[in-house]
Amino acid sequence: MKNLILTSILTCSAAIAAGYWSEPVKLPEAVNQNTDSLWDRYHAHISPDGKEMYFSLHNSSYDDDIYVARWKGGNEWDSVTRLSVNMNDVRRELSPSITADHSKLFWCAWNRPGGYGGYDVWYAEWDSVAGDWGEPQNAGPNANTPGYEFTCFISADGKTLYVSSTYDSYGEDLYKLSWQDSCWGPRERVFEELHLWGDQYDAWVTADGRWLYLSQIVYVPHGWSSYRSHWEGEYFGEPEWLGPPVCLPGEHQWNESPSLTPDGSRLYFSSNRPDSIEQGAFLWYSEYVDEVEENEGANEPFDLKVSNISRKGASVTYTPPQSGHVFCGIYDTAGGLVRILASETQQGGEHTLTWDGLDSRGRKAPSGTYLIQLTIGHQQTTKKTIYLK
């Protein structure tokens, strides 16, 4: 029997050979408000738990604000809210991205006092006492330049920041920075070669770091379009076009800002495809259709052992053959990322991690079945566990 959830988590990007993206569906009017004064909706980023969508809404010639919508299931969204004045002022606010524990929100803003260039990357921390985002803080001189940083993305574990920048580039190119104790380290290229023709922006990276989804401008034949790239060990590989039905070819076609749910089964993006063009760009989604049966016990190269979870927690034991990057995450059966146990470089040999039954926000997870995903280098495996309070 097919198991879409398990298959999607095993790939963590819907990147298996035999499968396809379904015909896109426009999000409901709760998100795509159909009024004369509200136009383009873009930079839609799904939170790592798949429960919230942060996006930019363009509502005048020089004003873009950040909104958040909360998922109810299926194609239902509610509680669409404009973020407070701490985040939204008279300037433009673009490309919101949130950490897995919902403690920090990053975005790009135009010409805020204390910045380094026209557009800079900013962030705010959640104030649980006030129940709102705190005072915006600039992400610093390594993240920002005298040029423009138009888009940003924070990894689920909050340790890697991706930015698009026009500084010292041929156009808009993608860079990444790693957190180093108290500041962001020097920026590094995401791709081995800079993109000579057109722009690359709107990075979105899977929680295990294996796949990068991005927007890229190639006026002929794809226009503003969505691509994906696989991690090759030092850089991401050559981007491949997602193609129809997600991306429609055409010099003036707009199908950009791709963002995946944690289980890889649904892709959100912004598009001016038919039924959008008169109003600007709406938010759409496409579901991944899996045509291959996956065996739950297949592809387990690390001797992964997982105990059932009791009040004392669950142990996760594995043996990497050599030093390399290790990602270990807890997912629920709906594909939502519950907790990251590890996202770091580890030496070869046996390692043991413990899940204490808490989610990324420090709350007790409900009793039920969970999936432990382990990724080491290019290999990945998943096992089930039962959590009992």
Secondary structure, DSSP 8 states (H G I E B T S, - for coil): ---HHHHHHHHSSS--SSEEE---EE--TTTS---SS---EEEEEE-TTSSEEEEEEEEETTEEEEEEEEEEETTEEEEEEE--TTT--SSBEEEEEE-TTS-EEEEEEES-TT-SSSEEEEEEEEETTTTEE---EE--TTT--SS-EEEEEE-TTS-EEEEEE-TTSSSSEEEEEEEETTEE---EESBSS---SS-EEEEEE-TTSSEEEEEEEETTTTEEEEEEEEB-SSSB---EE--TTTS---TT-BEEEEEE-TTSSEEEEEE--TTTTTT--EEEEEEEEE-S---TT---TT--EE--BBTTBEEEEE--SSSEEEEEEEEETTS-EEEEEEEEEE-SS-EEEEE-SB-TTS-B--SEEEEEEEEETTEEEEEEEEE--
